[in-house]
Amino acid sequence: MKRELDILVTQMHANGVDYTEAVRQFKKRYIFEVLAHHKGNQCKAAEELGMHRNTLSRTLAELDMDTSKIRSGMRRPPSSDRMGDRSRITSIASAR
């Protein structure tokens, strides 16, 4: 993993990405990964990150991260969509 990080840092430097932007992108990606692991639960993510929930919330705002997209990507489809699947399965079963 260290080697992959070294390669990424080298590429970022070669492409002119400045330090501030590199740190910002790392934070965004890392926090997104932790939030995704906890299914968007900010309290659990903050605990894993070793920060207070309010600090995480402030950091998300500073990084322009929309956690609703994280949470909505992990939700089950609305029941109306699931019903459509059920009716399609029923019609397939009755066709047999």
C-alpha positions as CSV (number, residue, x, y, z in Angstrom):
1,M,0.0,0.0,0.0
2,K,2.9,2.4,0.8
3,R,4.2,1.9,-2.7
4,E,0.8,2.8,-4.3
5,L,0.7,5.9,-2.1
6,D,4.3,6.8,-3.2
7,I,3.3,6.4,-6.9
8,L,0.1,8.5,-6.4
9,V,2.1,11.3,-4.6
10,T,4.7,11.3,-7.4
11,Q,2.0,11.5,-10.1
12,M,0.2,14.4,-8.2
13,H,3.4,16.3,-7.9
14,A,4.3,15.7,-11.5
15,N,0.9,17.0,-12.6
16,G,1.2,20.2,-10.5
17,V,-1.2,19.4,-7.8
18,D,-0.3,21.7,-4.9
19,Y,0.0,20.5,-1.3
20,T,-3.2,22.1,-0.1
21,E,-5.3,20.5,-2.8
22,A,-3.6,17.1,-2.3
23,V,-4.4,17.2,1.4
24,R,-8.0,18.3,0.6
25,Q,-8.5,15.4,-1.8
26,F,-7.0,12.9,0.6
27,K,-9.3,14.1,3.4
28,K,-12.4,13.9,1.1
29,R,-11.6,10.4,-0.1
30,Y,-10.6,9.1,3.4
31,I,-13.7,10.5,5.1
32,F,-15.9,9.3,2.3
33,E,-14.6,5.8,2.8
34,V,-15.1,5.8,6.6
35,L,-18.6,7.2,6.1
36,A,-19.5,4.6,3.5
37,H,-18.2,1.9,5.9
38,H,-20.6,3.2,8.6
39,K,-23.4,3.6,6.0
40,G,-23.4,7.4,6.4
41,N,-23.6,7.4,10.2
42,Q,-21.6,10.4,11.2
43,C,-21.4,9.6,14.9
44,K,-19.8,6.2,14.2
45,A,-17.5,7.7,11.5
46,A,-16.4,10.5,13.8
47,E,-15.6,8.0,16.5
48,E,-13.4,5.9,14.1
49,L,-11.7,9.1,12.8
50,G,-10.9,10.2,16.4
51,M,-12.8,13.4,16.2
52,H,-16.0,14.9,17.7
53,R,-19.2,14.6,15.7
54,N,-19.3,18.4,15.4
55,T,-15.7,18.5,14.1
56,L,-16.6,16.0,11.4
57,S,-19.7,18.0,10.5
58,R,-17.6,21.1,10.1
59,T,-15.0,19.3,8.1
60,L,-17.6,17.9,5.8
61,A,-18.9,21.5,5.2
62,E,-15.4,22.8,4.6
63,L,-14.8,20.0,2.0
64,D,-18.2,20.6,0.4
65,M,-19.2,17.0,1.0
66,D,-22.9,16.2,0.7
67,T,-23.5,13.3,3.0
68,S,-27.1,12.8,1.8
69,K,-25.5,11.4,-1.4
70,I,-23.6,8.9,0.7
71,R,-26.7,7.9,2.7
72,S,-29.0,7.8,-0.3
73,G,-26.6,5.5,-2.3
74,M,-26.9,3.0,0.5
75,R,-30.7,3.0,1.0
76,R,-33.0,0.4,-0.2
77,P,-35.1,1.5,-3.2
78,P,-38.5,3.0,-2.3
79,S,-41.2,0.4,-1.7
80,S,-42.9,1.3,-5.0
81,D,-39.8,0.3,-6.9
82,R,-39.5,-2.9,-4.9
83,M,-43.2,-3.7,-5.6
84,G,-42.4,-3.3,-9.3
85,D,-39.8,-6.0,-9.0
86,R,-42.2,-8.2,-7.2
87,S,-44.9,-7.9,-9.9
88,R,-42.3,-8.6,-12.5
89,I,-41.2,-11.8,-10.7
90,T,-44.9,-12.8,-10.3
91,S,-45.5,-12.3,-14.0
92,I,-42.4,-14.4,-14.9
93,A,-43.5,-17.2,-12.5
94,S,-47.1,-17.2,-13.9
95,A,-45.7,-17.4,-17.5
96,R,-44.1,-20.7,-16.7
